[in-house]
């Protein structure tokens, strides 16, 4: 009985040692494996492809994270993911490795909702989460354009940081612009109708439609509720008044005042 038990323990010990040796051999062989070109997957929410596979590959090459004859041991997975996440176009990034020479890079691209031209001559995009994206030479998004007295810079903090900081809320307009453009982007009627947002020096936002010659004085956009109430008023006006009054009757439609719309007729 004792002999059988000793034999079993010995066999299991030999099996465990063999497995560890094989694993070490596989690991050593894998580390010497020369990697193939990565399989790159780019997920885009919408039509705005701000990053292509070739451009992504070139950036990683220039950074020294991909190179000819690269071995598995030389692949820096964490550094590659961190570099991908540092790109303003990238929302999520993941690097997957396999046994053998194949590996995968998967990225999700941010969805822009507004293109902003500030008062310093810079231009940048604002995405659906309120983050700033640098312009791309590969693609120009067909979204609402923002012009005028915009103090925010291309290196501005995201909207999530601004709305929790009273000083930034006072000096920046990115949070207000986000409220307006996010609403427009998610409303089919307004997305087709509103082409531009202009920031006045007095703090008012002027909306410039793509149809008709009138401007829309939106006033301020300090809260989500304020923005929602004003756009609901505008949509009711479009639905109930415009079919009878016509698009050419007014120079200005003002939403500044609570629970009312003030229209200025053309001369």
Rosetta blueprint (number, residue, H / E / L):
1 X L
2 X H
3 X H
4 X H
5 X H
6 X H
7 X H
8 X H
9 X H
10 X H
11 X H
12 X H
13 X H
14 X H
15 X H
16 X H
17 X H
18 X H
19 X H
20 X H
21 X H
22 X H
23 X H
24 X H
25 X H
26 X H
27 X H
28 X H
29 X H
30 X H
31 X H
32 X L
33 X L
34 X E
35 X L
36 X L
37 X L
38 X L
39 X E
40 X E
41 X E
42 X E
43 X E
44 X E
45 X L
46 X L
47 X L
48 X L
49 X L
50 X L
51 X L
52 X L
53 X H
54 X H
55 X H
56 X H
57 X H
58 X H
59 X H
60 X H
61 X H
62 X H
63 X L
64 X L
65 X L
66 X L
67 X L
68 X L
69 X L
70 X L
71 X E
72 X H
73 X H
74 X H
75 X L
76 X L
77 X H
78 X H
79 X H
80 X H
81 X H
82 X H
83 X H
84 X H
85 X H
86 X H
87 X L
88 X L
89 X L
90 X E
91 X E
92 X E
93 X E
94 X E
95 X E
96 X E
97 X E
98 X L
99 X L
100 X L
101 X L
102 X L
103 X E
104 X E
105 X E
106 X E
107 X E
108 X E
109 X E
110 X L
111 X L
112 X E
113 X E
114 X E
115 X E
116 X E
117 X E
118 X L
119 X L
120 X L
121 X L
122 X L
123 X E
124 X E
125 X E
126 X E
127 X E
128 X L
129 X L
130 X L
131 X L
132 X E
133 X E
134 X E
135 X L
136 X L
137 X L
138 X L
139 X L
140 X L
141 X L
142 X L
143 X L
144 X E
145 X E
146 X E
147 X E
148 X E
149 X L
150 X L
151 X L
152 X L
153 X L
154 X L
155 X L
156 X L
157 X L
158 X L
159 X H
160 X H
161 X H
162 X H
163 X L
164 X L
165 X L
166 X H
167 X H
168 X H
169 X H
170 X H
171 X H
172 X L
173 X L
174 X H
175 X H
176 X H
177 X H
178 X H
179 X H
180 X H
181 X H
182 X H
183 X H
184 X H
185 X H
186 X L
187 X L
188 X H
189 X H
190 X H
191 X H
192 X H
193 X H
194 X E
195 X E
196 X E
197 X E
198 X E
199 X E
200 X L
201 X L
202 X L
203 X L
204 X L
205 X E
206 X E
207 X E
208 X E
209 X E
210 X L
211 X L
212 X L
213 X L
214 X L
215 X E
216 X E
217 X E
218 X E
219 X E
220 X L
221 X L
222 X L
223 X L
224 X H
225 X H
226 X H
227 X H
228 X H
229 X H
230 X H
231 X H
232 X H
233 X H
234 X H
235 X H
236 X H
237 X H
238 X H
239 X H
240 X H
241 X L
242 X H
243 X H
244 X H
245 X H
246 X L
247 X L
248 X L
249 X L
250 X E
251 X E
252 X E
253 X E
254 X E
255 X L
256 X L
257 X L
258 X L
259 X L
260 X L
261 X L
262 X E
263 X E
264 X E
265 X E
266 X L
267 X L
